[in-house]
Amino acid sequence: MFNETLRNQKKVAIHAECPPFHFDFIDADDNDENAIATRNDFYSFIGVTVPLIFRISDACVNLSRAAGLTAVLRVQPSEQDYNELQTTLFYVLLSFIVGHEWTHHVHGHLSTGAVVLRELVTDDLAESMDYQVKELAADGYSAYHTLRNLADNWTTFLPFLKFHGSTTPEVLDETFLACFIVAIAGYMFLWPVPDVNATDIYKLSHPPQAARLNFLMHEVIGWCRQNRPRMEEWIERQFETLMQVTAEAVLGRGGSVVWAKQTRFFRSPDGTAYVAELGRRIDEYRKALGANRR
């Protein structure tokens, strides 16, 4: 499925030149949960390890069992572990992960064959803000394209869900968008939660979950304004609730405390300064991306 989509991608002016794409699953040790992007002279490779597939599948099972989440979505999953909601969340999430790694390629983050970009970096304080900007760019570009592609085809998977009440187009839109946000938030909460402070936060390879999801929401809202204007207010109202129930489902009891601790830091002067710097660098990145591809 993904390889056909990658083969049929349209040429875009801002994209870097890439060898033909190939996606595959990677057999790996049980503790090697990762998604990677790398390339050589012949292929632009996107890989997801089998242990990560199992991990995100289990996370989607937990999400599909979260009463707070199913209430917001207005759905009633079947009693099976691998139920309709779990399948929907997994499909959305895997599409986003592949899109994230694809962005590393087309945005020119892999200029040499020696580079391997990984979603999970074990030495998380070995990187810099430049890496964080690339990760946010990959999140945002993947979010836009995943939303665009799935929104055009939600009739192929949302009707399998059992809803409480009516299933008007508006309800289906809201469910689709909430599933998208929850699936990606659940994925990000799988990774180690950094102890955010004013010094180390600038040395991380990936922004902390709260910052990453905040920037992701900017992309989602931008997509809504272009494609589903009425959805902007709805998703803004539901965002905090969705984050809390997602954190609890993935991290267990006390998960919402983890979310609250990070958001509290980002409201502090140090957190505000970090977010402002990250935003400034993202703006510079986008301007340079367009200028370098002209």
N, C-alpha and C positions, 0 to 999 in steps of 0.2 A: 504493500500500500504506500509506504513512505518513499520507497525508491521510485515508484512511478510518478509520484507528485514532484519529487526532486528533479527527475529527468525532464518534466514538462514545465518547469518554472520559466517565467518570462524574463528576458533580459531587461535589467533596470540600470539606468545610467549611474547611480551611486554605488552599484555593486562592484566589488573587486573581481578581477579575472580569476576563475577557479577551474581546476581540472574537473572532470565529471564526478558527480556526487555518488556516494555509496553509503547506505545505512545498514547496520547489522547489529545483532546482539553479540555480546562478548562473554564467553565462558570464563569465569573468574572465581577466586577464592570467596568463601562465604562472606567475609568481612569487606570485600572490595565492592562497595556500592557506589557507582560512579557513572557519569555520562561524560564523554570526551569528544573533542574535535581535534583532528590532526590531518595532515596532508603529505603527499609526495608528488612526484612529477606526473603521476598517472591518475590519482584519485584524491578527491576531497572526502575524507572519511568522517562519519558520525557514528559513534558507538554508544550503546547503553549496556552495562553489565547485567547479567542474569540476576545476581543478588539484588541489584537496584529494582529490577522489574518486580521481584517478589516483595521487596520492601514497600514500594508504592502501591502494589496491589493490596497488601495488608492494611496500609494506611487508608485506602479507599473503602475497605470493608469497615473499618472503625468509623469513618465519616458517615457511611450509609446507615450505621446503627445509632448515630447521635440524635437523640430525640429533639434537642433544640434545633438542629440543622433541618431535619425533616419537617419540622413545624414551619420554619421560614420558607422552605421550598414548596410546602404544601403537597408533599408526596408521601406515599405509604409503600415502602419497599416490601418485597416478599420476605419470608422468613429465612431464605437461603443466604449463606454467607456471601456468595458471589451473585448478588441480586442485580436488579436492573439499575439502581442508582449507583452501586459500586462500579458496574460496567461503564456507565456514562462518565463518572468522574475519572476513571482510569483512562478512557479514550481521550478525554479532553486533556488530561495531564500529560500523557505520553506525546500527544501532538505538540504541546507547548515545549516539552523538553527537547524534542527533535528540532523544533523551530529555534530554540535558544542556541543550540550547537551550530545549526545552519547559519545563524547570524554571525557567529564568530568567523566563519569562512567568508561570507559575502561582504562583511565590513572590514576585511583585511587584517584581522587580528592574528592570522597565522601567516606571516610573511615568509617564513622559512620552514622547510620540512622537519626541522628539529623541534619545533614547538608542539607541545601537546597541552591543550587547555582542558582542565578537569573541573567538574562541578564541586567535588569535595577535595580540598587541599588539606593535608594532614598538619603541615606546619603553617597554621593560619596567620601567624604574625610575620611571615616572610615576604609579604607583598606590599602593595602601596595603593594610593588613591587611583592611580592609572588603571590598575586591575579592577578596582571597584567600578569605575566608570564604564569599562568594557562589559562588565557583568550587567550593569543596569541597562546599557544599550542593547545587549542581547535579550534581556527580559522584555524591554519595551517593544522592540521590533518583532519579537516572537509573539507577544501578546496581540499586537495589532493584526498580524497575519493569521494567527490562530482564530481570533474572533471573527475576522472577515470570512475565512474559509468555513468555519463551523456554523456561523450564523446563516450562511447560505444553504446549509444542509441539515439544520437541526431537526427537520421533519423525518430524517432517517434514523434518529435515535431517541429523541424526547418522547415520541408517542409510546415507547415501551414502558414508560413510567406510569404508575398508577397514582392519579391525583385525587386530592380532596377537593370536591367542588368542580367548578367549570374549568375548562381548558381553552380559554380565549387566546387569541394570538398574543395579547398583552401578558397574560399569565405565563405562557410558554417562553416569551422573551425574558421575563424576570427570572424564571427558573433556569434558563440557559445561562444568563449572565451570573447568577449566584453560583451555579455549578462551576463555572469557569474560575471565579474568584476563590472559592473554597478549595478546589482541586490544587491550585497553585500554592495557596497559603499552606495547605496540608503538606505539600512537598517541601516547602521551605522550612517548616517546623521540624522536619525529619533531621535536619542537620544540627550539629552542636550549637548550642545557644551561647554566644560569646558574652563575657562579662564586660559590658560596655563601660568605658571610661574615656575621659577627655584626651588621653594620650594614645592608648592602643587602638582606638577606633579608626585612626588614620592609617594603621599598618595592616589592617585586615585585607584578605584577598577578595572577600565578598562583603557587601554592606550587611549589617545586622538585619534580621528578618523584618523588624518594624519599619526600618528605613527602606528596605527593598520593596516591601509591599506598598508603602506610601508612594514611591515613585511609579510602581506598577499601576496604582489606581489613577495616577495622572494620565497614563496611556489609555486606560479603560474609559475614563471620562471623555478623553479626546475622541475615542472611537464612538462613544454614545452620541456626542454632539454632531458627528457627521452622519451617523447611521440610525440611531434610535434616540432622538433628542429627549423624549419624555422619560427615558430610563436613567438619565443623569441624577435627578433628584432622588429617585427610588434607591439606587445603589449607594448613594452617599448616606441615606438614612439607615440602610441595613448594614453598612460596612463594619462598624464596631461589633455588632451582634454576631455577624458571620465570623469575625476574627476570634472572638471569645469562644464560640462553640467549636470552632476548628482547632484552636489551641488545646482545649480540653479533650477533644476526641483523639488527637494525635499524641499529645504529651501526657495524657492521663489527668488525674485529679490535681489541681494546682496549675494546670496549663495556662489558664487565664491570668494567673499571677505573673507568669513569665512574660506574657504579652504586655500586661500593665506596667511591669518594671521597665521594659524597653521604651514604651511610649512615654513614660514619666521622664526618662533621661532625655528624650528628644524634645520635651517641653522646657528643659533647663537651658540656661545660657550656653553651656558647652554643646548640648545637643542641637540647639538652634543654629549655632555657628557651624557645626559639622554639616547639617543638612543644607545650609546656605552655600557652603563651599562645594558640596557635592552637586548641587543644582547649577552653580556657576560652571563647573567643569563639564557637566553634561551639555549645557548650552554651547560651550566652546567645541566640544566633541562633534555635535551635530553640524555646526557651521563648517568645521574642518572636513567633515565627511562629504558634504556637498561640494566644497571648493576643490578637494583633491580628485573628484571624479568628473570634473568638467572637461 
